[in-house]
């Protein structure tokens, strides 16, 4: 057979192919190779197993090992990944119909959209890394606790906080409003140095049992401006008082302020009055002496402000009710209010009458100076008007009687020491050396002495001397009669 002239028959394509392979030189070699190839189905199965083994090895290598405390849920994805992939079975002798069936148009409703999209290698790596992370636990809230436990904890915290705040509010209210307190009166004294010092005041209230919480009272004081309302003094308070009542009870006009009645004797000097008030606990003598009175008082016009005691003569002798630990301002307010009350318009009219009578120009201040000397020189009220007449008679005749020669003014200059009268004392109050009136009153005269100074009797007396036998003064018209009386006493 001509090997180069073989044509296939239309009867059998397969026999034709076999015939060509057997007749050609290279056909025998091809047949040998085909016979050496193992069974196609077995070989395909082997190849698939090798591919599957390689994939499983790569997945196991890339999958992180869960931690020791990982739960069963952490292994869900790993087990899912390691599930065996589906095995595809191919027929031993696939026909054209088989491949036609496999190449049918896929059902895109069943295939996820992501599977039909082209994915880059980098996205595959990121997606693989995301998938192999431990599965997030579901149903957990605060601090990794289940949502139900977290909710219970939050509710518990809210209840505890609410109860605590409510208790705090109640505790504060019991102190601020003085709930449940016992009825116990107590006395507290605020000194002048402590006035306006809310820390010192708070400590005293706490020590006295009037408050329970210092910081709470300080907060209230800052809101109510208590430091400006509380004044120095001694106050009769009670543990039943709430914060508002305590502040009002320690004010300058408080009705709970402890007071004391003090009687100022007639003829007392300012120094004596200040010492008495300090003794009674009203105010210290030093505070009273250093205080400078200011205000619109008509009767203080012409007062010698440079004097040691500028208000000498204006502290009217009477019985006063002063607050314990009062301020100088409060003390002088009472004194001057009383003087204004006593020196009525009627007495003011007597000044004009006196000046018309003597053709003089005496002022209220001059009247008080004369009244203060009458107060100190008179041995009894019945001789006040005669003593007054002696003073005016000498003042009206300066050429004959250039000085008043009153011992009481020297005693005043000597600080009240009357054991020895130094008529040579260098002092403006020495009426033996200085003509006219002394610079200020020498005492605080009574109303009777003031009236005597305004209405002296008509006499021709120019001298007087104390009669030990009667305890009253003997009045003389001139120096001769006066010396004669003194000689009679020897």
Secondary structure, 3 states (H helix, E strand, C coil): CCCCCCCCCCCCHHHHHHHHHHHCHHHHHHHHHHHHCCCHHHHHHHHHHHHHHHHHHHHHHHCCCCCCCCCHHHHHHHHHHCCCCCCCCCCCCCCHHHHHHHCCCCCCCCCCHHHHCCCCHHHHHHHHHHHCCCCCCCCECHHHCEHHHHHHHHHHHHHHHHHHHHHHHHHHHHHHCCCCCCCCEEEEEECCCCCCCHHHHHHHHHHCCCCCCHHHHHHHHHHHCHHHHECCEEEEEECCCCHHHHHHHCECCCCCECEEEEECCCCCCHHHHHHHHHHCCCCCHHHHHHCCCCCCCHHHCCCCCCCCCCCCCCCCCCEEEEECCCCHHHHHHHHHHHHHHHCCHHHHHHHHHHHHHHCCCCCHHHHHHHHHHHHHHCCCHHHHHHHHHHHHHHHCCCCCCCCCCCHHHHHHHCCCCCCCCCCCCCCCCCCCCCCCCCCCCCCCCCHHHHHHHHCCCCCCCCEEEEECCCCEEEEECCHHHHHHHHHHCC
